Amino acid sequence: AYYGHENTIDEVVKSSGLPISIIIIGVGEADFTSMETLDADESPLRSSNNKYAERDVVQFVPFN
């Protein structure tokens, strides 16, 4: 889960019906677990009011 970042998830879910794509590039060897959660490849994003994203708009790419 992506704890402590409900606002971010809520905004991504809200924007999932719009013609938008969000690309996140992780640079270096940091822990990108929360970015992978936003990517929603494992399970769809769900907002704090239990609404699921209409589509996956986030793509996370690690760059080492």
PQR file of N, CA, C, O and H, with PARSE charges and radii, in Angstrom:
ATOM      1  N   ALA A   1       0.833  -1.193   0.000 -0.4000 1.5000
ATOM      2  CA  ALA A   1       0.000   0.000   0.000 -0.0000 2.0000
ATOM      3  C   ALA A   1       0.867   1.242   0.000  0.5500 1.7000
ATOM      4  O   ALA A   1       2.044   1.191   0.356 -0.5500 1.4000
ATOM      5  N   TYR A   2       0.294   2.326  -0.390 -0.4000 1.5000
ATOM      6  CA  TYR A   2       0.990   3.597  -0.528 -0.0000 2.0000
ATOM      7  C   TYR A   2       0.556   4.489   0.613  0.5500 1.7000
ATOM      8  O   TYR A   2      -0.203   5.437   0.410 -0.5500 1.4000
ATOM      9  H   TYR A   2      -0.662   2.367  -0.679  0.4000 1.0000
ATOM     10  N   TYR A   3       1.030   4.195   1.815 -0.4000 1.5000
ATOM     11  CA  TYR A   3       0.591   4.874   3.027 -0.0000 2.0000
ATOM     12  C   TYR A   3       1.078   6.310   3.091  0.5500 1.7000
ATOM     13  O   TYR A   3       2.193   6.618   2.670 -0.5500 1.4000
ATOM     14  H   TYR A   3       1.646   3.425   1.980  0.4000 1.0000
ATOM     15  N   GLY A   4       0.231   7.189   3.621 -0.4000 1.5000
ATOM     16  CA  GLY A   4       0.602   8.570   3.821 -0.0000 2.0000
ATOM     17  C   GLY A   4       0.489   9.446   2.587  0.5500 1.7000
ATOM     18  O   GLY A   4       0.839  10.625   2.640 -0.5500 1.4000
ATOM     19  H   GLY A   4      -0.674   6.938   3.963  0.4000 1.0000
ATOM     20  N   HIS A   5       0.017   8.908   1.492 -0.4000 1.5000
ATOM     21  CA  HIS A   5      -0.076   9.679   0.258 -0.0000 2.0000
ATOM     22  C   HIS A   5      -1.465   9.573  -0.361  0.5500 1.7000
ATOM     23  O   HIS A   5      -1.613   9.455  -1.577 -0.5500 1.4000
ATOM     24  H   HIS A   5      -0.267   7.950   1.448  0.4000 1.0000
ATOM     25  N   GLU A   6      -2.477   9.616   0.498 -0.4000 1.5000
ATOM     26  CA  GLU A   6      -3.855   9.472   0.011 -0.0000 2.0000
ATOM     27  C   GLU A   6      -4.212  10.553  -0.998  0.5500 1.7000
ATOM     28  O   GLU A   6      -4.909  10.281  -1.976 -0.5500 1.4000
ATOM     29  H   GLU A   6      -2.357   9.712   1.486  0.4000 1.0000
ATOM     30  N   ASN A   7      -3.742  11.776  -0.771 -0.4000 1.5000
ATOM     31  CA  ASN A   7      -4.081  12.874  -1.690 -0.0000 2.0000
ATOM     32  C   ASN A   7      -3.568  12.591  -3.097  0.5500 1.7000
ATOM     33  O   ASN A   7      -4.257  12.863  -4.080 -0.5500 1.4000
ATOM     34  H   ASN A   7      -3.176  11.996   0.023  0.4000 1.0000
ATOM     35  N   THR A   8      -2.366  12.049  -3.192 -0.4000 1.5000
ATOM     36  CA  THR A   8      -1.793  11.732  -4.504 -0.0000 2.0000
ATOM     37  C   THR A   8      -2.629  10.675  -5.204  0.5500 1.7000
ATOM     38  O   THR A   8      -2.969  10.820  -6.378 -0.5500 1.4000
ATOM     39  H   THR A   8      -1.806  11.828  -2.393  0.4000 1.0000
ATOM     40  N   ILE A   9      -2.957   9.619  -4.488 -0.4000 1.5000
ATOM     41  CA  ILE A   9      -3.771   8.549  -5.070 -0.0000 2.0000
ATOM     42  C   ILE A   9      -5.146   9.083  -5.463  0.5500 1.7000
ATOM     43  O   ILE A   9      -5.650   8.766  -6.540 -0.5500 1.4000
ATOM     44  H   ILE A   9      -2.681   9.501  -3.534  0.4000 1.0000
ATOM     45  N   ASP A  10      -5.755   9.890  -4.596 -0.4000 1.5000
ATOM     46  CA  ASP A  10      -7.069  10.456  -4.905 -0.0000 2.0000
ATOM     47  C   ASP A  10      -7.035  11.267  -6.196  0.5500 1.7000
ATOM     48  O   ASP A  10      -7.953  11.176  -7.010 -0.5500 1.4000
ATOM     49  H   ASP A  10      -5.346  10.148  -3.721  0.4000 1.0000
ATOM     50  N   GLU A  11      -5.976  12.061  -6.387 -0.4000 1.5000
ATOM     51  CA  GLU A  11      -5.869  12.876  -7.593 -0.0000 2.0000
ATOM     52  C   GLU A  11      -5.615  12.030  -8.837  0.5500 1.7000
ATOM     53  O   GLU A  11      -6.143  12.330  -9.907 -0.5500 1.4000
ATOM     54  H   GLU A  11      -5.230  12.135  -5.725  0.4000 1.0000
ATOM     55  N   VAL A  12      -4.813  10.978  -8.706 -0.4000 1.5000
ATOM     56  CA  VAL A  12      -4.566  10.091  -9.845 -0.0000 2.0000
ATOM     57  C   VAL A  12      -5.865   9.382 -10.232  0.5500 1.7000
ATOM     58  O   VAL A  12      -6.193   9.295 -11.415 -0.5500 1.4000
ATOM     59  H   VAL A  12      -4.385  10.734  -7.836  0.4000 1.0000
ATOM     60  N   VAL A  13      -6.601   8.877  -9.248 -0.4000 1.5000
ATOM     61  CA  VAL A  13      -7.880   8.208  -9.529 -0.0000 2.0000
ATOM     62  C   VAL A  13      -8.848   9.191 -10.175  0.5500 1.7000
ATOM     63  O   VAL A  13      -9.536   8.848 -11.137 -0.5500 1.4000
ATOM     64  H   VAL A  13      -6.334   8.947  -8.287  0.4000 1.0000
ATOM     65  N   LYS A  14      -8.903  10.410  -9.650 -0.4000 1.5000
ATOM     66  CA  LYS A  14      -9.803  11.425 -10.202 -0.0000 2.0000
ATOM     67  C   LYS A  14      -9.450  11.737 -11.659  0.5500 1.7000
ATOM     68  O   LYS A  14     -10.343  11.956 -12.477 -0.5500 1.4000
ATOM     69  H   LYS A  14      -8.345  10.688  -8.868  0.4000 1.0000
ATOM     70  N   SER A  15      -8.169  11.759 -11.985 -0.4000 1.5000
ATOM     71  CA  SER A  15      -7.745  12.100 -13.345 -0.0000 2.0000
ATOM     72  C   SER A  15      -7.771  10.906 -14.302  0.5500 1.7000
ATOM     73  O   SER A  15      -7.537  11.071 -15.499 -0.5500 1.4000
ATOM     74  H   SER A  15      -7.444  11.581 -11.320  0.4000 1.0000
ATOM     75  N   SER A  16      -8.050   9.720 -13.793 -0.4000 1.5000
ATOM     76  CA  SER A  16      -7.968   8.516 -14.631 -0.0000 2.0000
ATOM     77  C   SER A  16      -9.001   8.471 -15.754  0.5500 1.7000
ATOM     78  O   SER A  16      -8.868   7.661 -16.671 -0.5500 1.4000
ATOM     79  H   SER A  16      -8.240   9.585 -12.820  0.4000 1.0000
ATOM     80  N   GLY A  17     -10.006   9.305 -15.704 -0.4000 1.5000
ATOM     81  CA  GLY A  17     -10.980   9.368 -16.784 -0.0000 2.0000
ATOM     82  C   GLY A  17     -10.642  10.415 -17.831  0.5500 1.7000
ATOM     83  O   GLY A  17     -11.339  10.538 -18.838 -0.5500 1.4000
ATOM     84  H   GLY A  17     -10.113   9.963 -14.959  0.4000 1.0000
ATOM     85  N   LEU A  18      -9.579  11.167 -17.598 -0.4000 1.5000
ATOM     86  CA  LEU A  18      -9.171  12.223 -18.517 -0.0000 2.0000
ATOM     87  C   LEU A  18      -8.121  11.717 -19.501  0.5500 1.7000
ATOM     88  O   LEU A  18      -7.489  10.688 -19.257 -0.5500 1.4000
ATOM     89  H   LEU A  18      -9.013  11.068 -16.780  0.4000 1.0000
ATOM     90  N   PRO A  19      -7.929  12.430 -20.609 -0.5600 1.5000
ATOM     91  CA  PRO A  19      -6.880  12.039 -21.561  0.2800 2.0000
ATOM     92  C   PRO A  19      -5.509  12.488 -21.041  0.5500 1.7000
ATOM     93  O   PRO A  19      -4.952  13.483 -21.502 -0.5500 1.4000
ATOM     94  N   ILE A  20      -4.986  11.742 -20.083 -0.4000 1.5000
ATOM     95  CA  ILE A  20      -3.730  12.104 -19.431 -0.0000 2.0000
ATOM     96  C   ILE A  20      -2.901  10.847 -19.212  0.5500 1.7000
ATOM     97  O   ILE A  20      -3.433   9.757 -19.005 -0.5500 1.4000
ATOM     98  H   ILE A  20      -5.439  10.934 -19.708  0.4000 1.0000
ATOM     99  N   SER A  21      -1.599  11.024 -19.262 -0.4000 1.5000
ATOM    100  CA  SER A  21      -0.662   9.972 -18.878 -0.0000 2.0000
ATOM    101  C   SER A  21       0.350  10.588 -17.934  0.5500 1.7000
ATOM    102  O   SER A  21       0.791  11.719 -18.136 -0.5500 1.4000
ATOM    103  H   SER A  21      -1.167  11.910 -19.431  0.4000 1.0000
ATOM    104  N   ILE A  22       0.716   9.846 -16.906 -0.4000 1.5000
ATOM    105  CA  ILE A  22       1.701  10.306 -15.935 -0.0000 2.0000
ATOM    106  C   ILE A  22       2.874   9.344 -16.007  0.5500 1.7000
ATOM    107  O   ILE A  22       2.723   8.147 -15.764 -0.5500 1.4000
ATOM    108  H   ILE A  22       0.358   8.927 -16.742  0.4000 1.0000
ATOM    109  N   ILE A  23       4.037   9.872 -16.339 -0.4000 1.5000
ATOM    110  CA  ILE A  23       5.238   9.052 -16.440 -0.0000 2.0000
ATOM    111  C   ILE A  23       6.195   9.480 -15.333  0.5500 1.7000
ATOM    112  O   ILE A  23       6.554  10.653 -15.223 -0.5500 1.4000
ATOM    113  H   ILE A  23       4.159  10.845 -16.536  0.4000 1.0000
ATOM    114  N   ILE A  24       6.598   8.516 -14.519 -0.4000 1.5000
ATOM    115  CA  ILE A  24       7.525   8.768 -13.415 -0.0000 2.0000
ATOM    116  C   ILE A  24       8.818   8.029 -13.719  0.5500 1.7000
ATOM    117  O   ILE A  24       8.805   6.827 -13.984 -0.5500 1.4000
ATOM    118  H   ILE A  24       6.307   7.564 -14.608  0.4000 1.0000
ATOM    119  N   ILE A  25       9.934   8.749 -13.680 -0.4000 1.5000
ATOM    120  CA  ILE A  25      11.235   8.132 -13.916 -0.0000 2.0000
ATOM    121  C   ILE A  25      12.009   8.172 -12.606  0.5500 1.7000
ATOM    122  O   ILE A  25      12.291   9.242 -12.067 -0.5500 1.4000
ATOM    123  H   ILE A  25       9.944   9.725 -13.464  0.4000 1.0000
ATOM    124  N   GLY A  26      12.347   6.992 -12.106 -0.4000 1.5000
ATOM    125  CA  GLY A  26      13.117   6.879 -10.874 -0.0000 2.0000
ATOM    126  C   GLY A  26      14.591   6.791 -11.201  0.5500 1.7000
ATOM    127  O   GLY A  26      15.027   5.864 -11.884 -0.5500 1.4000
ATOM    128  H   GLY A  26      12.118   6.122 -12.543  0.4000 1.0000
ATOM    129  N   VAL A  27      15.364   7.756 -10.716 -0.4000 1.5000
ATOM    130  CA  VAL A  27      16.791   7.815 -11.006 -0.0000 2.0000
ATOM    131  C   VAL A  27      17.578   7.378  -9.772  0.5500 1.7000
ATOM    132  O   VAL A  27      17.350   7.875  -8.669 -0.5500 1.4000
ATOM    133  H   VAL A  27      15.010   8.509 -10.161  0.4000 1.0000
ATOM    134  N   GLY A  28      18.503   6.447  -9.972 -0.4000 1.5000
ATOM    135  CA  GLY A  28      19.366   6.020  -8.882 -0.0000 2.0000
ATOM    136  C   GLY A  28      18.901   4.732  -8.230  0.5500 1.7000
ATOM    137  O   GLY A  28      18.118   3.971  -8.798 -0.5500 1.4000
ATOM    138  H   GLY A  28      18.688   6.043 -10.868  0.4000 1.0000
ATOM    139  N   GLU A  29      19.397   4.509  -7.039 -0.4000 1.5000
ATOM    140  CA  GLU A  29      19.155   3.252  -6.323 -0.0000 2.0000
ATOM    141  C   GLU A  29      18.197   3.410  -5.145  0.5500 1.7000
ATOM    142  O   GLU A  29      18.206   2.575  -4.240 -0.5500 1.4000
ATOM    143  H   GLU A  29      20.033   5.128  -6.577  0.4000 1.0000
ATOM    144  N   ALA A  30      17.379   4.444  -5.130 -0.4000 1.5000
ATOM    145  CA  ALA A  30      16.445   4.681  -4.027 -0.0000 2.0000
ATOM    146  C   ALA A  30      15.368   3.600  -3.978  0.5500 1.7000
ATOM    147  O   ALA A  30      15.240   2.789  -4.895 -0.5500 1.4000
ATOM    148  H   ALA A  30      17.371   5.122  -5.865  0.4000 1.0000
ATOM    149  N   ASP A  31      14.605   3.604  -2.900 -0.4000 1.5000
ATOM    150  CA  ASP A  31      13.472   2.686  -2.752 -0.0000 2.0000
ATOM    151  C   ASP A  31      12.264   3.307  -3.455  0.5500 1.7000
ATOM    152  O   ASP A  31      11.699   4.291  -2.977 -0.5500 1.4000
ATOM    153  H   ASP A  31      14.709   4.263  -2.155  0.4000 1.0000
ATOM    154  N   PHE A  32      11.877   2.736  -4.576 -0.4000 1.5000
ATOM    155  CA  PHE A  32      10.781   3.276  -5.375 -0.0000 2.0000
ATOM    156  C   PHE A  32       9.486   2.492  -5.177  0.5500 1.7000
ATOM    157  O   PHE A  32       8.636   2.476  -6.067 -0.5500 1.4000
ATOM    158  H   PHE A  32      12.336   1.937  -4.965  0.4000 1.0000
ATOM    159  N   THR A  33       9.326   1.853  -4.046 -0.4000 1.5000
ATOM    160  CA  THR A  33       8.134   1.048  -3.779 -0.0000 2.0000
ATOM    161  C   THR A  33       6.863   1.861  -3.963  0.5500 1.7000
ATOM    162  O   THR A  33       5.901   1.376  -4.559 -0.5500 1.4000
ATOM    163  H   THR A  33      10.017   1.865  -3.323  0.4000 1.0000
ATOM    164  N   SER A  34       6.844   3.100  -3.456 -0.4000 1.5000
ATOM    165  CA  SER A  34       5.623   3.894  -3.579 -0.0000 2.0000
ATOM    166  C   SER A  34       5.325   4.278  -5.015  0.5500 1.7000
ATOM    167  O   SER A  34       4.159   4.416  -5.386 -0.5500 1.4000
ATOM    168  H   SER A  34       7.625   3.494  -2.972  0.4000 1.0000
ATOM    169  N   MET A  35       6.344   4.452  -5.825 -0.4000 1.5000
ATOM    170  CA  MET A  35       6.119   4.768  -7.241 -0.0000 2.0000
ATOM    171  C   MET A  35       5.580   3.543  -7.974  0.5500 1.7000
ATOM    172  O   MET A  35       4.737   3.669  -8.863 -0.5500 1.4000
ATOM    173  H   MET A  35       7.291   4.340  -5.524  0.4000 1.0000
ATOM    174  N   GLU A  36       6.061   2.368  -7.605 -0.4000 1.5000
ATOM    175  CA  GLU A  36       5.557   1.133  -8.207 -0.0000 2.0000
ATOM    176  C   GLU A  36       4.089   0.927  -7.841  0.5500 1.7000
ATOM    177  O   GLU A  36       3.312   0.400  -8.637 -0.5500 1.4000
ATOM    178  H   GLU A  36       6.746   2.265  -6.884  0.4000 1.0000
ATOM    179  N   THR A  37       3.715   1.347  -6.634 -0.4000 1.5000
ATOM    180  CA  THR A  37       2.310   1.258  -6.224 -0.0000 2.0000
ATOM    181  C   THR A  37       1.456   2.170  -7.103  0.5500 1.7000
ATOM    182  O   THR A  37       0.383   1.768  -7.554 -0.5500 1.4000
ATOM    183  H   THR A  37       4.346   1.775  -5.987  0.4000 1.0000
ATOM    184  N   LEU A  38       1.924   3.394  -7.348 -0.4000 1.5000
ATOM    185  CA  LEU A  38       1.187   4.319  -8.217 -0.0000 2.0000
ATOM    186  C   LEU A  38       1.066   3.775  -9.633  0.5500 1.7000
ATOM    187  O   LEU A  38       0.080   4.044 -10.320 -0.5500 1.4000
ATOM    188  H   LEU A  38       2.795   3.721  -6.981  0.4000 1.0000
ATOM    189  N   ASP A  39       2.060   3.012 -10.072 -0.4000 1.5000
ATOM    190  CA  ASP A  39       2.052   2.422 -11.409 -0.0000 2.0000
ATOM    191  C   ASP A  39       0.873   1.458 -11.576  0.5500 1.7000
ATOM    192  O   ASP A  39       0.375   1.269 -12.686 -0.5500 1.4000
ATOM    193  H   ASP A  39       2.860   2.793  -9.514  0.4000 1.0000
ATOM    194  N   ALA A  40       0.436   0.860 -10.485 -0.4000 1.5000
ATOM    195  CA  ALA A  40      -0.772   0.025 -10.448 -0.0000 2.0000
ATOM    196  C   ALA A  40      -0.720  -1.181 -11.377  0.5500 1.7000
ATOM    197  O   ALA A  40      -1.756  -1.611 -11.885 -0.5500 1.4000
ATOM    198  H   ALA A  40       0.841   1.014  -9.584  0.4000 1.0000
ATOM    199  N   ASP A  41       0.472  -1.735 -11.608 -0.4000 1.5000
ATOM    200  CA  ASP A  41       0.560  -2.944 -12.423 -0.0000 2.0000
ATOM    201  C   ASP A  41       0.067  -4.167 -11.658  0.5500 1.7000
ATOM    202  O   ASP A  41      -0.471  -5.096 -12.261 -0.5500 1.4000
ATOM    203  H   ASP A  41       1.313  -1.386 -11.195  0.4000 1.0000
ATOM    204  N   GLU A  42       0.241  -4.178 -10.350 -0.4000 1.5000
ATOM    205  CA  GLU A  42      -0.169  -5.326  -9.523 -0.0000 2.0000
ATOM    206  C   GLU A  42      -1.655  -5.298  -9.173  0.5500 1.7000
ATOM    207  O   GLU A  42      -2.328  -6.328  -9.216 -0.5500 1.4000
ATOM    208  H   GLU A  42       0.678  -3.423  -9.860  0.4000 1.0000
ATOM    209  N   SER A  43      -2.159  -4.121  -8.827 -0.4000 1.5000
ATOM    210  CA  SER A  43      -3.579  -3.983  -8.492 -0.0000 2.0000
ATOM    211  C   SER A  43      -4.009  -2.552  -8.804  0.5500 1.7000
ATOM    212  O   SER A  43      -3.197  -1.631  -8.707 -0.5500 1.4000
ATOM    213  H   SER A  43      -1.613  -3.284  -8.792  0.4000 1.0000
ATOM    214  N   PRO A  44      -5.276  -2.351  -9.177 -0.5600 1.5000
ATOM    215  CA  PRO A  44      -5.738  -1.011  -9.549  0.2800 2.0000
ATOM    216  C   PRO A  44      -5.711  -0.054  -8.360  0.5500 1.7000
ATOM    217  O   PRO A  44      -5.897  -0.462  -7.214 -0.5500 1.4000
ATOM    218  N   LEU A  45      -5.479   1.219  -8.652 -0.4000 1.5000
ATOM    219  CA  LEU A  45      -5.496   2.227  -7.598 -0.0000 2.0000
ATOM    220  C   LEU A  45      -6.917   2.420  -7.088  0.5500 1.7000
ATOM    221  O   LEU A  45      -7.879   2.386  -7.855 -0.5500 1.4000
ATOM    222  H   LEU A  45      -5.328   1.550  -9.584  0.4000 1.0000
ATOM    223  N   ARG A  46      -7.028   2.623  -5.785 -0.4000 1.5000
ATOM    224  CA  ARG A  46      -8.328   2.893  -5.156 -0.0000 2.0000
ATOM    225  C   ARG A  46      -8.186   4.128  -4.290  0.5500 1.7000
ATOM    226  O   ARG A  46      -7.272   4.213  -3.469 -0.5500 1.4000
ATOM    227  H   ARG A  46      -6.246   2.652  -5.162  0.4000 1.0000
ATOM    228  N   SER A  47      -9.074   5.073  -4.465 -0.4000 1.5000
ATOM    229  CA  SER A  47      -9.021   6.329  -3.722 -0.0000 2.0000
ATOM    230  C   SER A  47      -9.509   6.136  -2.288  0.5500 1.7000
ATOM    231  O   SER A  47      -9.988   5.066  -1.913 -0.5500 1.4000
ATOM    232  H   SER A  47      -9.816   5.004  -5.131  0.4000 1.0000
ATOM    233  N   SER A  48      -9.373   7.204  -1.496 -0.4000 1.5000
ATOM    234  CA  SER A  48      -9.780   7.143  -0.089 -0.0000 2.0000
ATOM    235  C   SER A  48     -11.288   6.981   0.064  0.5500 1.7000
ATOM    236  O   SER A  48     -11.756   6.580   1.130 -0.5500 1.4000
ATOM    237  H   SER A  48      -8.984   8.074  -1.800  0.4000 1.0000
ATOM    238  N   ASN A  49     -12.063   7.288  -0.985 -0.4000 1.5000
ATOM    239  CA  ASN A  49     -13.516   7.073  -0.928 -0.0000 2.0000
ATOM    240  C   ASN A  49     -13.927   5.800  -1.672  0.5500 1.7000
ATOM    241  O   ASN A  49     -15.076   5.650  -2.089 -0.5500 1.4000
ATOM    242  H   ASN A  49     -11.683   7.615  -1.851  0.4000 1.0000
ATOM    243  N   ASN A  50     -12.953   4.880  -1.830 -0.4000 1.5000
ATOM    244  CA  ASN A  50     -13.164   3.541  -2.411 -0.0000 2.0000
ATOM    245  C   ASN A  50     -13.546   3.536  -3.885  0.5500 1.7000
ATOM    246  O   ASN A  50     -14.155   2.575  -4.356 -0.5500 1.4000
ATOM    247  H   ASN A  50     -12.020   5.002  -1.491  0.4000 1.0000
ATOM    248  N   LYS A  51     -13.205   4.573  -4.615 -0.4000 1.5000
ATOM    249  CA  LYS A  51     -13.428   4.590  -6.061 -0.0000 2.0000
ATOM    250  C   LYS A  51     -12.156   4.073  -6.732  0.5500 1.7000
ATOM    251  O   LYS A  51     -11.048   4.477  -6.378 -0.5500 1.4000
ATOM    252  H   LYS A  51     -12.710   5.354  -4.233  0.4000 1.0000
ATOM    253  N   TYR A  52     -12.327   3.182  -7.700 -0.4000 1.5000
ATOM    254  CA  TYR A  52     -11.190   2.641  -8.431 -0.0000 2.0000
ATOM    255  C   TYR A  52     -10.887   3.498  -9.659  0.5500 1.7000
ATOM    256  O   TYR A  52     -11.785   4.111 -10.236 -0.5500 1.4000
ATOM    257  H   TYR A  52     -13.227   2.854  -7.988  0.4000 1.0000
ATOM    258  N   ALA A  53      -9.621   3.535 -10.049 -0.4000 1.5000
ATOM    259  CA  ALA A  53      -9.217   4.252 -11.254 -0.0000 2.0000
ATOM    260  C   ALA A  53      -9.894   3.634 -12.471  0.5500 1.7000
ATOM    261  O   ALA A  53     -10.014   2.413 -12.571 -0.5500 1.4000
ATOM    262  H   ALA A  53      -8.891   3.037  -9.580  0.4000 1.0000
ATOM    263  N   GLU A  54     -10.333   4.481 -13.390 -0.4000 1.5000
ATOM    264  CA  GLU A  54     -10.991   4.001 -14.609 -0.0000 2.0000
ATOM    265  C   GLU A  54     -10.002   3.283 -15.518  0.5500 1.7000
ATOM    266  O   GLU A  54     -10.363   2.330 -16.208 -0.5500 1.4000
ATOM    267  H   GLU A  54     -10.235   5.473 -13.309  0.4000 1.0000
ATOM    268  N   ARG A  55      -8.756   3.741 -15.516 -0.4000 1.5000
ATOM    269  CA  ARG A  55      -7.706   3.106 -16.307 -0.0000 2.0000
ATOM    270  C   ARG A  55      -6.369   3.434 -15.660  0.5500 1.7000
ATOM    271  O   ARG A  55      -6.273   4.340 -14.832 -0.5500 1.4000
ATOM    272  H   ARG A  55      -8.463   4.515 -14.955  0.4000 1.0000
ATOM    273  N   ASP A  56      -5.356   2.703 -16.040 -0.4000 1.5000
ATOM    274  CA  ASP A  56      -4.019   2.902 -15.501 -0.0000 2.0000
ATOM    275  C   ASP A  56      -3.358   4.047 -16.255  0.5500 1.7000
ATOM    276  O   ASP A  56      -2.991   3.883 -17.419 -0.5500 1.4000
ATOM    277  H   ASP A  56      -5.433   1.967 -16.713  0.4000 1.0000
ATOM    278  N   VAL A  57      -3.198   5.208 -15.615 -0.4000 1.5000
ATOM    279  CA  VAL A  57      -2.624   6.375 -16.275 -0.0000 2.0000
ATOM    280  C   VAL A  57      -1.164   6.610 -15.891  0.5500 1.7000
ATOM    281  O   VAL A  57      -0.510   7.490 -16.450 -0.5500 1.4000
ATOM    282  H   VAL A  57      -3.495   5.342 -14.670  0.4000 1.0000
ATOM    283  N   VAL A  58      -0.649   5.825 -14.937 -0.4000 1.5000
ATOM    284  CA  VAL A  58       0.710   6.032 -14.447 -0.0000 2.0000
ATOM    285  C   VAL A  58       1.635   4.933 -14.954  0.5500 1.7000
ATOM    286  O   VAL A  58       1.307   3.748 -14.908 -0.5500 1.4000
ATOM    287  H   VAL A  58      -1.180   5.110 -14.482  0.4000 1.0000
ATOM    288  N   GLN A  59       2.784   5.351 -15.434 -0.4000 1.5000
ATOM    289  CA  GLN A  59       3.834   4.415 -15.829 -0.0000 2.0000
ATOM    290  C   GLN A  59       5.095   4.802 -15.074  0.5500 1.7000
ATOM    291  O   GLN A  59       5.566   5.934 -15.187 -0.5500 1.4000
ATOM    292  H   GLN A  59       3.050   6.314 -15.471  0.4000 1.0000
ATOM    293  N   PHE A  60       5.646   3.868 -14.304 -0.4000 1.5000
ATOM    294  CA  PHE A  60       6.904   4.094 -13.585 -0.0000 2.0000
ATOM    295  C   PHE A  60       8.019   3.344 -14.278  0.5500 1.7000
ATOM    296  O   PHE A  60       7.876   2.170 -14.619 -0.5500 1.4000
ATOM    297  H   PHE A  60       5.264   2.949 -14.212  0.4000 1.0000
ATOM    298  N   VAL A  61       9.135   4.032 -14.486 -0.4000 1.5000
ATOM    299  CA  VAL A  61      10.297   3.429 -15.131 -0.0000 2.0000
ATOM    300  C   VAL A  61      11.534   3.711 -14.279  0.5500 1.7000
ATOM    301  O   VAL A  61      11.904   4.872 -14.101 -0.5500 1.4000
ATOM    302  H   VAL A  61       9.251   4.986 -14.209  0.4000 1.0000
ATOM    303  N   PRO A  62      12.179   2.664 -13.747 -0.5600 1.5000
ATOM    304  CA  PRO A  62      13.429   2.901 -13.017  0.2800 2.0000
ATOM    305  C   PRO A  62      14.583   3.113 -14.006  0.5500 1.7000
ATOM    306  O   PRO A  62      14.711   2.397 -14.999 -0.5500 1.4000
ATOM    307  N   PHE A  63      15.406   4.102 -13.712 -0.4000 1.5000
ATOM    308  CA  PHE A  63      16.551   4.414 -14.573 -0.0000 2.0000
ATOM    309  C   PHE A  63      17.792   4.370 -13.698  0.5500 1.7000
ATOM    310  O   PHE A  63      18.009   5.257 -12.873 -0.5500 1.4000
ATOM    311  H   PHE A  63      15.302   4.684 -12.905  0.4000 1.0000
ATOM    312  N   ASN A  64      18.605   3.339 -13.879 -0.4000 1.5000
ATOM    313  CA  ASN A  64      19.814   3.191 -13.062 -0.0000 2.0000
ATOM    314  C   ASN A  64      21.044   3.576 -13.851  0.5500 1.7000
ATOM    315  O   ASN A  64      22.157   3.515 -13.328 -0.5500 1.4000
ATOM    316  H   ASN A  64      18.429   2.618 -14.549  0.4000 1.0000
TER
END
